[in-house]
Amino acid sequence: MVRICLLRHGQTAYNAQGNKYCGRTDIEINAKGHAEALRMQELLKDWHFEAVFSSPLKRAHRTAEIVSGSTYHLRTDDRLMEVDFGEWEGKTAAEFSALDPASWSNWLADPSTTRAGRTGETGEEIITRLDSFYQELQENYQGKTVLIVGHNSINRLFLAHCLGMPLRNYRRIVQENSALTLLTIDKHAGFNLLKLDA
């Protein structure tokens, strides 16, 4: 069994500006995001992590640095990157759904096979890369606790997938900036969600 502390990165300017879709746009956390990460550092100060992983995007990487401190070797993994949102990058849902309502409706109805923002990733592609990452985690960190800092959409899609939910329901799961989700993954016992959005 691997015990996982799964975080979303701290707030960015895009989050503060009506939740613009950031995706692969590589921006830093803002002052509020820094404070959120410090809060999580305090919450987890007594935990021991065998490893710390993050998306290579600045907002996740910086959050991971702050939360974990200098004690751990931080590893980045491209499989933890946020969804490629294609033409939706830099726009709010209200903006891009007004410009291209069909694309948004198709994604909401079936993100599994629909490309986000017409040119981005499908849900199936996202789950494939995340499954690959978490499978390696199970193979290499049995009996260990790890910290992972990712992004809103990939974290929620992964949780929906592990809970057996249709991917179209991933938006029903909430993970705020720098929020902590606790879970375990075991090759025999499967997936268990212990805490959501602390």
C-alpha positions as a Markdown table, in Angstrom:
| # | Residue | x | y | z |
|---|---|---|---|---|
| 1 | Met | 0.0 | 0.0 | 0.0 |
| 2 | Val | 1.2 | 3.5 | -0.9 |
| 3 | Arg | -0.1 | 6.4 | 1.2 |
| 4 | Ile | -0.5 | 9.6 | -0.9 |
| 5 | Cys | -0.9 | 13.2 | 0.1 |
| 6 | Leu | -2.3 | 14.7 | -3.1 |
| 7 | Leu | -2.3 | 18.5 | -3.4 |
| 8 | Arg | -3.4 | 21.0 | -5.9 |
| 9 | His | -1.0 | 23.9 | -6.4 |
| 10 | Gly | -1.4 | 27.3 | -4.7 |
| 11 | Gln | -3.4 | 30.1 | -6.3 |
| 12 | Thr | -2.2 | 31.8 | -9.5 |
| 13 | Ala | -3.2 | 35.0 | -11.2 |
| 14 | Tyr | -5.4 | 32.9 | -13.6 |
| 15 | Asn | -7.2 | 31.4 | -10.6 |
| 16 | Ala | -7.8 | 34.9 | -9.2 |
| 17 | Gln | -9.1 | 36.2 | -12.6 |
| 18 | Gly | -12.3 | 34.2 | -12.8 |
| 19 | Asn | -10.6 | 30.8 | -13.0 |
| 20 | Lys | -9.1 | 31.2 | -16.4 |
| 21 | Tyr | -8.1 | 27.8 | -17.8 |
| 22 | Cys | -4.3 | 27.6 | -17.3 |
| 23 | Gly | -3.5 | 24.1 | -18.6 |
| 24 | Arg | 0.0 | 24.1 | -20.0 |
| 25 | Thr | 0.5 | 27.9 | -19.6 |
| 26 | Asp | 3.4 | 28.1 | -17.2 |
| 27 | Ile | 2.8 | 30.8 | -14.6 |
| 28 | Glu | 3.9 | 31.1 | -11.0 |
| 29 | Ile | 1.7 | 31.1 | -7.9 |
| 30 | Asn | 0.8 | 34.5 | -6.6 |
| 31 | Ala | 1.1 | 35.9 | -3.0 |
| 32 | Lys | -2.1 | 34.2 | -1.9 |
| 33 | Gly | -0.8 | 30.9 | -3.4 |
| 34 | His | 2.4 | 31.3 | -1.5 |
| 35 | Ala | 0.5 | 31.8 | 1.8 |
| 36 | Glu | -1.7 | 28.8 | 1.0 |
| 37 | Ala | 1.4 | 26.6 | 0.5 |
| 38 | Leu | 2.9 | 27.8 | 3.8 |
| 39 | Arg | -0.4 | 26.8 | 5.5 |
| 40 | Met | -0.1 | 23.4 | 4.1 |
| 41 | Gln | 3.6 | 23.2 | 5.1 |
| 42 | Glu | 2.5 | 23.8 | 8.6 |
| 43 | Leu | -0.3 | 21.2 | 8.4 |
| 44 | Leu | 2.1 | 18.6 | 7.2 |
| 45 | Lys | 5.2 | 19.5 | 9.2 |
| 46 | Asp | 5.2 | 16.3 | 11.2 |
| 47 | Trp | 4.8 | 14.0 | 8.3 |
| 48 | His | 7.6 | 12.0 | 6.8 |
| 49 | Phe | 7.6 | 11.6 | 3.0 |
| 50 | Glu | 9.6 | 9.0 | 1.3 |
| 51 | Ala | 9.4 | 11.1 | -1.9 |
| 52 | Val | 7.9 | 14.3 | -3.2 |
| 53 | Phe | 6.7 | 14.5 | -6.8 |
| 54 | Ser | 5.2 | 17.4 | -8.8 |
| 55 | Ser | 4.2 | 18.5 | -12.2 |
| 56 | Pro | 7.1 | 20.4 | -13.9 |
| 57 | Leu | 4.9 | 23.5 | -14.3 |
| 58 | Lys | 6.0 | 26.4 | -12.1 |
| 59 | Arg | 2.9 | 26.7 | -10.0 |
| 60 | Ala | 3.0 | 23.0 | -8.9 |
| 61 | His | 6.7 | 22.8 | -8.5 |
| 62 | Arg | 6.9 | 26.0 | -6.3 |
| 63 | Thr | 4.0 | 24.7 | -4.2 |
| 64 | Ala | 5.8 | 21.4 | -3.7 |
| 65 | Glu | 9.1 | 23.2 | -2.7 |
| 66 | Ile | 7.3 | 25.3 | -0.1 |
| 67 | Val | 5.2 | 22.5 | 1.3 |
| 68 | Ser | 8.0 | 20.0 | 1.6 |
| 69 | Gly | 10.8 | 22.4 | 2.6 |
| 70 | Ser | 14.4 | 21.5 | 1.8 |
| 71 | Thr | 14.3 | 18.0 | 3.5 |
| 72 | Tyr | 13.3 | 16.1 | 0.4 |
| 73 | His | 14.5 | 15.6 | -3.1 |
| 74 | Leu | 11.7 | 16.9 | -5.3 |
| 75 | Arg | 11.1 | 15.0 | -8.5 |
| 76 | Thr | 9.1 | 16.4 | -11.4 |
| 77 | Asp | 7.2 | 14.1 | -13.8 |
| 78 | Asp | 5.6 | 15.3 | -17.0 |
| 79 | Arg | 2.7 | 12.8 | -16.5 |
| 80 | Leu | 1.5 | 15.1 | -13.6 |
| 81 | Met | 1.1 | 18.1 | -15.9 |
| 82 | Glu | -2.3 | 19.8 | -16.1 |
| 83 | Val | -4.7 | 18.9 | -19.0 |
| 84 | Asp | -3.8 | 20.4 | -22.3 |
| 85 | Phe | -6.9 | 22.6 | -22.8 |
| 86 | Gly | -6.2 | 23.5 | -26.4 |
| 87 | Glu | -8.1 | 26.6 | -27.5 |
| 88 | Trp | -9.5 | 27.1 | -24.0 |
| 89 | Glu | -6.1 | 28.2 | -22.6 |
| 90 | Gly | -6.2 | 31.7 | -21.0 |
| 91 | Lys | -10.0 | 31.9 | -21.1 |
| 92 | Thr | -12.7 | 31.4 | -18.5 |
| 93 | Ala | -15.4 | 28.8 | -19.1 |
| 94 | Ala | -17.9 | 31.6 | -19.6 |
| 95 | Glu | -15.7 | 33.1 | -22.4 |
| 96 | Phe | -14.9 | 30.0 | -24.3 |
| 97 | Ser | -18.3 | 28.4 | -24.0 |
| 98 | Ala | -19.8 | 31.6 | -25.5 |
| 99 | Leu | -17.4 | 31.4 | -28.4 |
| 100 | Asp | -17.6 | 27.7 | -29.0 |
| 101 | Pro | -20.6 | 26.2 | -27.1 |
| 102 | Ala | -20.5 | 22.9 | -29.0 |
| 103 | Ser | -16.9 | 22.1 | -27.9 |
| 104 | Trp | -17.8 | 22.8 | -24.2 |
| 105 | Ser | -21.0 | 20.8 | -24.4 |
| 106 | Asn | -19.2 | 17.8 | -26.0 |
| 107 | Trp | -16.5 | 17.9 | -23.3 |
| 108 | Leu | -19.1 | 18.1 | -20.5 |
| 109 | Ala | -21.0 | 15.2 | -22.0 |
| 110 | Asp | -18.1 | 12.9 | -22.6 |
| 111 | Pro | -14.5 | 14.1 | -21.8 |
| 112 | Ser | -13.3 | 10.5 | -22.3 |
| 113 | Thr | -13.2 | 10.8 | -26.0 |
| 114 | Thr | -13.6 | 14.6 | -26.6 |
| 115 | Arg | -10.6 | 16.8 | -27.0 |
| 116 | Ala | -10.5 | 19.7 | -24.5 |
| 117 | Gly | -10.6 | 23.0 | -26.4 |
| 118 | Arg | -10.8 | 21.0 | -29.7 |
| 119 | Thr | -7.0 | 20.6 | -29.9 |
| 120 | Gly | -6.1 | 19.4 | -26.4 |
| 121 | Glu | -6.2 | 16.1 | -24.7 |
| 122 | Thr | -9.0 | 13.6 | -24.2 |
| 123 | Gly | -9.9 | 12.1 | -20.9 |
| 124 | Glu | -8.7 | 8.7 | -22.0 |
| 125 | Glu | -5.2 | 10.1 | -22.8 |
| 126 | Ile | -5.1 | 11.9 | -19.4 |
| 127 | Ile | -6.0 | 8.7 | -17.5 |
| 128 | Thr | -3.5 | 6.6 | -19.5 |
| 129 | Arg | -0.6 | 8.9 | -18.4 |
| 130 | Leu | -1.8 | 9.1 | -14.8 |
| 131 | Asp | -2.3 | 5.3 | -14.6 |
| 132 | Ser | 1.3 | 4.9 | -15.8 |
| 133 | Phe | 2.6 | 7.2 | -13.1 |
| 134 | Tyr | 0.6 | 5.7 | -10.2 |
| 135 | Gln | 1.4 | 2.2 | -11.3 |
| 136 | Glu | 5.1 | 3.0 | -11.0 |
| 137 | Leu | 4.4 | 4.6 | -7.6 |
| 138 | Gln | 2.9 | 1.3 | -6.4 |
| 139 | Glu | 5.9 | -0.7 | -7.7 |
| 140 | Asn | 8.5 | 1.5 | -6.1 |
| 141 | Tyr | 6.9 | 2.9 | -2.9 |
| 142 | Gln | 5.1 | 0.0 | -1.2 |
| 143 | Gly | 4.6 | 0.8 | 2.5 |
| 144 | Lys | 5.7 | 4.4 | 2.0 |
| 145 | Thr | 4.1 | 7.8 | 2.2 |
| 146 | Val | 4.6 | 10.3 | -0.7 |
| 147 | Leu | 3.6 | 13.8 | -1.5 |
| 148 | Ile | 2.3 | 14.7 | -4.9 |
| 149 | Val | 1.5 | 18.2 | -6.1 |
| 150 | Gly | -0.6 | 18.4 | -9.3 |
| 151 | His | -3.4 | 20.4 | -10.8 |
| 152 | Asn | -7.2 | 20.8 | -10.5 |
| 153 | Ser | -8.4 | 18.9 | -13.5 |
| 154 | Ile | -5.9 | 16.0 | -13.6 |
| 155 | Asn | -6.4 | 15.4 | -9.8 |
| 156 | Arg | -10.2 | 15.4 | -10.2 |
| 157 | Leu | -10.2 | 13.2 | -13.3 |
| 158 | Phe | -7.9 | 10.7 | -11.6 |
| 159 | Leu | -10.1 | 10.6 | -8.5 |
| 160 | Ala | -13.2 | 10.1 | -10.6 |
| 161 | His | -11.5 | 7.3 | -12.5 |
| 162 | Cys | -10.4 | 5.6 | -9.3 |
| 163 | Leu | -13.8 | 5.9 | -7.7 |
| 164 | Gly | -15.4 | 4.3 | -10.7 |
| 165 | Met | -17.3 | 7.4 | -11.7 |
| 166 | Pro | -17.9 | 8.3 | -15.3 |
| 167 | Leu | -15.3 | 10.9 | -16.2 |
| 168 | Arg | -18.1 | 13.3 | -17.1 |
| 169 | Asn | -18.7 | 13.6 | -13.4 |
| 170 | Tyr | -15.2 | 14.7 | -12.5 |
| 171 | Arg | -16.4 | 18.3 | -12.0 |
| 172 | Arg | -18.5 | 17.2 | -9.0 |
| 173 | Ile | -15.3 | 16.7 | -7.1 |
| 174 | Val | -13.9 | 19.8 | -5.6 |
| 175 | Gln | -10.2 | 20.5 | -4.8 |
| 176 | Glu | -9.4 | 24.1 | -3.8 |
| 177 | Asn | -5.9 | 25.6 | -4.3 |
| 178 | Ser | -3.3 | 24.0 | -2.0 |
| 179 | Ala | -6.0 | 21.7 | -0.7 |
| 180 | Leu | -5.0 | 18.2 | 0.6 |
| 181 | Thr | -6.5 | 14.9 | -0.4 |
| 182 | Leu | -5.4 | 11.8 | 1.4 |
| 183 | Leu | -5.6 | 8.4 | -0.3 |
| 184 | Thr | -4.1 | 5.0 | -0.5 |
| 185 | Ile | -3.4 | 2.8 | -3.4 |
| 186 | Asp | -2.7 | -0.9 | -3.1 |
| 187 | Lys | -2.2 | -3.5 | -5.9 |
| 188 | His | -4.5 | -5.9 | -4.0 |
| 189 | Ala | -6.9 | -3.7 | -2.0 |
| 190 | Gly | -7.2 | -1.1 | -4.7 |
| 191 | Phe | -8.0 | 2.6 | -4.1 |
| 192 | Asn | -9.3 | 4.2 | -0.9 |
| 193 | Leu | -10.1 | 7.9 | -0.5 |
| 194 | Leu | -9.4 | 8.9 | 3.1 |
| 195 | Lys | -9.9 | 12.6 | 3.0 |
| 196 | Leu | -10.9 | 15.2 | 0.4 |
| 197 | Asp | -10.0 | 18.8 | 0.3 |
| 198 | Ala | -8.5 | 19.5 | 3.8 |
